[in-house]
Every structure is written in C-alpha cells, then in structure tokens.
Amino acid sequence: MNKNIENITEELMMRYVEGDLDSSESKKFERILSHNEYLSKRVSILKSISDKQPLKNPSRRIHNKILSDMGLPDNSSISIIRRFVDSFMSGFESRPSLAGSFLSIFVIAIISSVVIYNSINLENNNQRHITDDPIEKDEDLDDDLTAKSL
C-alpha cells in the first residue's frame, strides 16, 4: 500500500471502516492514518456514519411512504410489475375458488401443450424415418407416365 494520500480511494477507506482489509493491509493503512490528520478525520466520519446506518433496509411500505412524502413517485419497472401482480393476486385472495379454477385451467393447458407437442414431434419423426430397404420400381407408374407423354 502506497503512503501517498492521492492513491487512497473512498473504496479503500470504506473497506477499512467495514473491516474488509486483511491484517497486513489494515496495519499499513493505520500507519498512514497516524501521519495524516485530514485522512484520519475522513475515516472517523465514515466510521460514525457506518455505525449509525441501520442494519436492515426499511420495508417496502415505509420506503414508498418516504418517497411519497418527498413528492417522488416510485416509477421503477419492478414497482409497476409488483403493482400489477398485487392487483391480479388480490382477486384470488378474496375468491379462493377462482384461484383453484385458474390453477386447474393452467395445469390442463400445460399438460395439453406437452401432449400436443409430443404427438406432433412423434408424427414428424415417423415421416422422417429412413430405412435401408431398396426402392422398388413401380411398373404401373412408369406405364402411366409414358402413356401421358405420348
């Protein structure tokens, strides 16, 4: 680790604050801190911010309330998808028989698709079956073709 303060990045300081440096790197960094008051203050500020930071993120509901209180809409694509899924699923929560019917139809559709796909695939494989049998000459077909050409 270089003692030049210009080479010390925010990432390196955060790794030190979070304890992600190995012991030799940590000792070298502490030596640099002892010689540089400005860097030492920055690291202590980062430590205090890190110590005050909550360990868990707030719930989605609280996050959305904070955004709405600040007048910021949550327009992330995941939010739009989540709202659609929530509204879709809320219909099933109030009517469990509807959920059962939907699930049954979904399973039947999947099974039917698999059966149809397999039968089509089987027919295609039967049509493409190559044999080693010799091709027999059809005399009647030859006679018909020669008669039509005259």
C-alpha angles and dihedrals in degrees: 000000000000119000091218107111092213089070094054110098132197088249092057091049091050091048088054093047092048093045095244096131119096117243097265093048090046093052092049091049092049090052090053090048091053090057098044120059095186093053091044091055092049091051092048090051090050090049092052092048091047092049092051094047113107116246093222131050115241117261119270091252092054091044091053091046091053090050093048092046088054091047093245117134119219099234098161114138091237089056092053091049092046092051091050093049091045092052091045093049094044088068089058094046092061093042112038092176088060089052091051092049092048092049092048092050091047092052092046091050092051093048092046091050091052092048093048092046092050093048092050090046091049092051091050091050092050092052092050095050109134118206134190091227114126117248111251120220114240107219094191091055092051091050092049092050093049092047092052093048092056 
